[in-house]
Amino acid sequence: MMKRTKLVYTLVLLLPFLITYESQAQRTCGTDIYHAKCMEDERFAKQFDTAQKVLHANIDFLKKSACNDPILIPVAVHFNGNIDDSDPTCLINKSFQQIEVMNADFGAYNFEIISFLELANACPDTYAAEVLSQGSCIQFYLASKNHPDCQAASDLIGGFAITVGKHSWPNASDCWSGYLNIFVENDLDHLGLAPLFGGLNPNGNGIQIAAGAFGGIGSSCTSGVPLDSNVPFHLGRTGTHEAGHYFGLRHVFEGCGNADQIEDTPDQEESNTGSPLVDFSDCISDAINSCGSQDFFFSFLDYVDDASMWIFTDDQCQVMEQTAMMGAFLSDKGSPIVRSKYQFEFVDINNNPITLPEETKIIFHVNTQTDTLSPVDLFLENSLVYPSPYIPPLQDLKISFYNDTNVTHSLSALDLLAIQKHILNIQPFTNPFQSLAADTNNSGSLSALDLLDVQKVLLAINPAFAGKASYSFYFENCSNCQILTLPAPDGSVQNIKVTVVKNGNVN
Ligand SMILES: [Zn+2]
């Protein structure tokens, strides 16, 4: 069975998706050539090797990285070439989106992590789940205050650290040292380029991204030239890839013999392109698979299409974090987005942990609108990060669950008997969830009508209950309400307990 491990959600909640097809080409990154050229300078080469040794010596690769306080990286974006300021909203939105994609990828809450977990589940010997990072400790934000004095305020678009036609790669001068500078240009012969380990010394340097590959969420927009229009490189992964170089990662295809200097990535001699597939029956992929091992083609540091780039490994994250920590990045340049990880616990009416019933949908309520997504695609081990590129920050976001499948599941004559005994007061229910489960016509009280309703479903006379879906979901956080206003993110892990009631089932 040949299976694309996952169709990637282009999503996204409340953001209509529209792509203008511009060009389809192979990914190209100028970092290797640039780095080789830098290394021709003996002094640079010596300093580089020393710095890299010091950095690696500071890392305990046997220890899984954990993050308490994020390393905050202020970002400035410099547009050049034919990009102009005719649509400032476009420039601002694409800058925010690019940073959001990088945050999701660096924080390991991008959708496609699910694809890797599926792969690791099906093929644990080839693709070990343990290599996946818990998310690096690096968080990016678009600088919005305390801008450098050396840049006139009138040069900045919308009050953000965004300039047009002022600075070009490789350096935005001392003025922008302490920032990660992103230089966006059109008419490049590559998608991106970064100084390897540039983050060790953020002296106004930064990464270069082609206009068509800059952004990553929602539709393309044009300010002089189209941004984010280069399918299949329109999901912002060029930024993730180049930032990876900037914080010390080499391509995963540097060669056999651990040439990328990262232990938990397999050796790889050639780059992969497109969207490789894995055959789950024998765990062999149709990637190139050089050096006698199965390639991590889904690495952010390979050359595949944006949608097929899914992960950093734990060792990669440790190198990036150490680089970011040793670099002198400025603080107090704006407001990083505060997130929370919401950890869901599902229990049955007797408070025993259960897994969420199959085909359950999660519903987002925004004002009077609702949007339905399948939790299997949203949840990573029953957790959800908010806000994220897929769930943008919203005022009073409400959620609920819905499942109207398998209505006869776990129903039996014993349930009918128990409901009857309760109605006749022979043996009243002791658990309030029993009453909720039995009130299938949703009248607010129990009567012979409910008994009849359950009986008709059990006998397949009716395909569904008169007043309720197959399952109901009650949130403990709001005294067992069925629609929860998601607690405001506060940077911590927040627990949400959900009682899953199979309606009609009182036993
Ligand atoms: Zn590269």
Boltz pocket constraint, residues with backbone or C-beta under 6 A from the ligand:
constraints:
  - pocket:
      binder: B
      contacts: [[A, 29], [A, 30], [A, 31], [A, 32], [A, 241], [A, 242], [A, 245], [A, 251], [A, 301]]
      max_distance: 6.0
